């Protein structure tokens, strides 16, 4: 019934570093993710009014094989390149996985 696998990973980032963190992700991580067959999208969520900001990173994949192509055989292990690690005040050692079972879009 799952239409995608969502990989969830969490960290904290100084509010002043959020823009640079997202831009570095876009420029240096996202192109590699897009090159993986089965990558669907990535979403960053930052909790409002917190410093450091609680960050949730959701990446969506066609199936677990695509996740493994990204993260390796230990698919839950955090994938944090050295150039990204400096942004994070705290970070999860592992990601968690969810089956996307419904997605509805509203009017923008």
N, C-alpha and C positions, 0 to 999 in steps of 0.2 A: 504494500500500500504506500510505501515511502516514495516520494517523488524526488528526494535528494537526501544526502547526509549532510548535516550541519555540524561543523567542528567548532566548539566554543572554548576560548582561552581568555584568561583574565589577568590583568596587571593594574598597577597604578602608575600614573605619569603626572609630573608637575604640570599644573594648568598652563603655565607659560611655555611648556615644551610640546603641547598637543599639536600645534600646527606643524612644527618641524618633524615630529614623529610621523604624522600622517603623510606628509610630503615625502619623507625618506622611504616610507613603506611604498607609496605610489611609484616612486622612481626606481627603487632598487629591489623590492621584493615582488611586487605585483607582476612585472613582466615575466619573471620566472614562473609564477603561479599560472599565469595565462597560457604559458607554453605547455602546461600539463593537460593532457587529454582528460576531460571530465571536470575541470575547474569550472564553476558557474559564476560565483561572485564573492565579494568580501564586504563586510560591513563593520565599521568601528562605531561603538556606542560609548559615550563618555557621560558619566553621571553629572548632572547639573550641580553647580554651587558647591563643589568639593575641591579642595586642593591639598594633597594631590588628588587628581581625578581618578575615579574608579573606571577602568577601561575594559570593555568587553569586545573581543574580536570574534566575529562570526564569519567563517568561510563555508561556502556551500559547494558540494561536490556531487557528481553523478552517483558515485557508489564508493564503497570502502577501498576498492582497488585504486581509485583516483587519489584518495587520501594517502594510501601507502606510497604511491608514486611521489607525493609531496613530502610526507613526513618520515618515510622509511618503515621498516618492519615493525618498529615500536610506534605505531601511529598516534598513540596518545601522548608521547613525549613532546614537550614544548619544542618548537622550532624557532629559535631566536638567534639570528645572525649577530655576530659581534658588533656590527655597526648599528644595530637596533638596541642592543642590550643596555646601552648607556641611558636610554630614555626612561627605563623602567625603574621605579623606586622599589616595587615588589612585583613578583610575577609567579604565576602558577607553574609548577614543574610539569604538569600534564594538562592536556585538553580533555574535554568531555564531548560525547557525541549524541546527536539527536536525529531522529527521523523527521523530516519535514512531511507532515501529513495534510496540511492545508496552507494555502497561500492565496489571499484575496487582495486585490488592489482596489483602492478607492479613487475618487476623482482628485485631481491635484489642484 
